[in-house]
C-alpha cells in the first residue's frame, strides 16, 4: 500500500493547539490575582477568545488524521494496541505523577489506590486530563464511526454532502442545547455508568464534541474537497469568527463589573454552549486556513520548527500543568511587581519551554514512548561480521568490522533499474 502524502499543516496546527491550551490555563491563574486590573481583564479576554480553538482543533485533527490514514483495511486489535501504547500508557504514568503531587490524599494504601483508579477513569487527577478521557472514546469507537461515515458517503449524493455535514452540525448543536434537560432525565433514570456520563461527567462525554470529529473525518476522507471549501468559504467563516469574537468580548467584559467590584469571570466562554460551538467551528476553519497558508509559504527551517511543535505536543500537553506550577515559582522570583498580563505571558513562555524540554528529554530514554508519547531514539544499524580469511578494517573505537564497500554481501541488485546498490551496514544506508 503506497504511503500517502503528508499533510504538512497538521503539525503546525497541533503545536498551535497546545500553545493555546497552555495560554488558557495561565490566564485562568492570573485572572484570579488581586493585583489584576480592568485593562488586564480585557487583554486576557482577547487572548482567551483567540486561544479557545485549542480543544476543537485537537479533536478535528484526530478525526482528520484517522480517516485520512485508515481508508483501507483496519485491524482493530493492532489499532488499539498502538493507541494504548502511544496515548493511554503516558496518560496513566502522568496521572500517577499528578496524583502524588496533589496534597490532601489520606487513608491506607487500598483507599489511595481506589481513589487513583477512580480519578484515572474520570480524568480527575489533574484539571487538564479530562480531554484524554474524552478523546480515548473516539479511538475506541473509531471502527463504528468509520462504518457510519462510509455508509453515509455511499448513500448521500456528492452534491448533498455539504448539506448533510451541516445537518450533522445542527444535530450536535441541538444536543448541546438540551444538555441540562438530558442531564435531568438521566439523573432521574439512575442508569449505572450512563447516568454519571451525562451528569457529573457530561463535560467529557464524546457525544457533545462529536461534530468537531465528524468535520475532521469529512476533511480526512476528501482532503482536496476540504481545501476547496476552505478557500471558497473564506469570507463566510471569517465573518462569523469576527462577529462572534466581538460579541463574546462585549458580554465577557460587561460581566466583569459586579456589585462587589471588578471580578474576572470567563464562565460564559465554556465549551458546551450552542453559540460558542458555532464560534469554535469557525475558528477551526480560520486557524486551519492560516496554518495551511503558513506551511505552504515557509522554508525548511520553519518546517522543522513546525514539526518539532507538533511531534512533542502530546507529551508537552501531559506535562504542562506541572510545568505551569513551576513557572509560578519563577514568576514570584523574577517578575513580582510587574504588570499582571506581562507576568501571565512570561509564565506561559516558561511553561512552554519547560514542557517541551521535559518531553524531549523523556523521549530519549529507553521507554520514552511510554512517558512522552514519542520516542527520539534511533535504532542502531546492525553490525556486519567479517567472513573468515577476509581482510577487515577498524572502527574509530578499535572494534573490528568488514569494509562494506568491498564486501559482496553488502551489494544487491536494485529491482528498479537492475543496478547494484549498497545494503544498510556499518557505513552505508539507503
DATA-V200041 format. One line per field, one symbol per residue. ss: DSSP state (A for helix, B for strand, O for the rest). psi: psi as a letter, one per 30 degrees, with the letter a starting at -180 (. if undefined). burial: + if it has 9 or more other ideal C-beta (glycine too) atoms within 8 Angstrom, else -. A space follows every 50 residues. Layout:
ss->???
psi->???
burial->???
This chain:
ss->OOOOOOOOAAAAAAAAAAAAAAAAAAAAAAOOOOOOOAAAAAAAAAAAAA AOOAAAAAAAAAAAAAAAAOOOOOOAAAAAAAAAAAAAAAAAAAAAAAAA AOOOOOOOAAAAAAAAAAAAAAOOOOOOOAAAAAAAAAAAOAAAAAAAAA AAAAAOOAAAAAAAAAAAAAAAAAAAAOAAAAAAAAAAAOOOOAAAAAOO OAAAOAAAAAAAAAAAAAAAAOAAAAAAAAAAOAAAAAAAAAAAAAAAAA AAAAOOBBOOBBOOOOAAAOOOOAAAAAAAAAAAAAAAAAAAAAAAAOOA AAAAAAAAAAAOAAAAAAAAAAAAAAAAAAAAAAAOOOOAAAAAAAAAAA AAAAAAAAAAAAAOOOOAAAAAOOOOOOOOOOOOOOOOOOOOBBOOOOOB BOOOOOOAAABBBOOOOOOBBBOOOOOOOO
psi->kkklkkjefeeeeeeeeeeeeeeeeeeeefffkffkleeeeeeeeeeeef gffeeeeeeeeeeeeefeeifbkkjeeeeeeeeeefeeeeeeeeeeeeef fklfkllleeeeeeeeeefeefggflfffeeeeefeeeeegeeeeeeeee eeeefklefgeeeeeeeeeeeeeeeeegeeeeeeeeeeehkkeeeffgde hffgkfefgfeeeeeeeeeefieeeeeefeeegeeefeeeeeeeeeefee feeefejlfgakkjkgffgleikeefeeeeeeeeeefeeeeeeeefflae eeeeeeeeeeegeeeeeeffeeeeeefeeeefeegkflkeeeeeeeeeee eeeeeeeeeeeeffleheffeffkkgkkkkkkklkklkgklllklfgflk lkjfffjffgkkkkfegflklklkaffkl.
burial->------+++++++++++++++++++++++++----+---+++++++++++ ++++++++++++++++++-+--------++--+++++++++++++++++- -+---------+--++-+++-++-++-++++++++++++-+++-++--+- -++--+----+--++--++--++-++--+--++--++------++-+++- ++-+++-++++++++++++++-+--++-++--++--++-++--++--++- +++-++-----+-+-+-++-+++--++++++++++++++-++-++----- -++--+++++-+++++++++++++-+++-++---+----+++++++++-+ ++-+++-+++-++----++-++++---------+-+-----+--+----- ++++--+--++--+-------++-++-+--
